[in-house]
Amino acid sequence: QVQLVESGGGLVQAGGSLRLSCAASGRTNSNYVMGWFRQAPGKEREFVAAINWSGGSNYADSVKGRFTISRDNAKNTVYLQMNGLKPEDTAVYYCAANPFRVTTRSAYWGQGTQVTVSS
């Protein structure tokens, strides 16, 4: 079992920044990919960014150049630095963990943290 706890959400004006954190505990190992997804009201959950144990990352096109995912393996924590926030980034952000690849069917999820961007 893996437990994920997110923090760092909040309310910010357009153009501002936030940093989300996701602390993992339990049976993780170097095969686990960690990532971020988001879900806006009335919309499906969508991929934001992911990172593997060695630091390789990928991003959704909508956040490339604005968001940066990073990982501290010693702390079992993944971060999402969000700059240049837009109102359309408003959503509940979820941390996910899964062996080899994260998708909307990932095995482990955090409880979610709300990000609201005002115009």
C-alpha positions in Angstrom: 0.0 0.0 0.0 1.1 3.6 -0.8 -0.4 6.7 0.9 -0.2 10.1 -0.8 -0.8 13.4 1.0 -1.0 16.6 -1.0 -0.5 20.1 0.2 0.0 23.6 -1.1 -3.2 24.5 -2.9 -5.0 27.8 -2.5 -6.3 30.9 -4.2 -4.0 33.0 -6.4 -4.5 35.7 -9.0 -3.8 35.1 -12.6 -0.1 35.3 -13.4 0.8 34.1 -9.9 2.5 31.0 -8.6 1.9 28.1 -6.3 3.8 25.0 -5.4 2.1 21.7 -4.6 3.7 19.0 -2.6 2.9 15.3 -2.4 4.4 13.1 0.3 4.4 9.4 -0.3 4.6 6.7 2.4 4.4 3.0 2.3 5.7 0.5 -0.2 7.2 2.7 -2.9 10.4 1.8 -4.9 12.4 2.9 -7.9 9.8 1.5 -10.3 7.2 4.0 -9.2 6.3 6.9 -11.4 4.6 9.8 -9.6 2.5 12.4 -11.3 -0.2 15.1 -11.0 -3.6 15.2 -12.5 -6.4 17.7 -12.2 -10.1 17.8 -12.4 -12.2 20.9 -13.0 -16.0 21.0 -12.3 -17.9 19.2 -14.9 -14.8 17.9 -16.6 -12.9 14.6 -16.7 -9.7 14.2 -14.7 -6.7 15.0 -16.9 -3.0 14.5 -16.9 -0.7 17.4 -15.9 2.8 16.1 -15.4 4.7 13.0 -14.3 8.2 12.1 -13.2 10.1 8.9 -12.8 12.7 7.8 -10.2 15.6 9.1 -12.2 14.0 12.5 -12.9 12.7 12.0 -16.4 9.5 14.0 -16.8 6.8 14.8 -19.2 4.0 17.4 -19.3 0.6 18.1 -20.8 0.9 20.6 -23.6 -1.4 23.0 -21.7 1.2 23.4 -18.9 4.5 23.1 -20.7 6.8 26.1 -20.0 4.7 27.1 -17.0 4.7 24.1 -14.6 7.7 22.2 -13.4 7.6 18.8 -11.7 10.4 17.6 -9.4 11.1 14.8 -7.0 13.1 14.3 -3.8 13.6 10.6 -3.5 15.2 10.9 -0.1 11.9 12.5 1.2 9.6 10.4 -1.0 8.1 13.7 -2.1 7.1 15.1 -5.5 6.5 18.8 -6.2 4.7 20.8 -8.8 5.8 24.3 -9.2 3.1 26.3 -11.1 4.0 29.6 -12.6 2.0 31.9 -14.8 -1.2 30.5 -13.5 -4.4 31.1 -15.6 -8.0 30.9 -14.6 -8.3 27.7 -16.7 -5.8 26.0 -14.3 -8.5 26.1 -11.6 -9.2 22.6 -10.5 -8.7 20.0 -7.8 -5.1 18.7 -8.2 -4.4 15.1 -7.4 -1.2 13.3 -6.9 -0.9 9.8 -8.3 1.6 7.0 -8.0 1.9 3.8 -10.0 4.6 1.3 -11.2 6.2 2.4 -14.5 3.4 4.8 -15.7 0.7 7.0 -14.3 -2.7 7.3 -15.9 -6.2 8.0 -14.7 -6.2 4.4 -13.7 -3.2 4.7 -11.4 -3.2 2.5 -8.4 -2.7 5.2 -5.7 -4.2 8.6 -5.3 -4.0 11.5 -2.9 -7.1 13.2 -1.5 -6.7 16.3 -3.8 -5.9 19.9 -3.2 -7.9 22.8 -4.6 -6.2 25.4 -6.8 -8.3 28.5 -7.7 -7.0 31.1 -10.1 -8.9 34.4 -10.2 -8.9 36.6 -13.2 
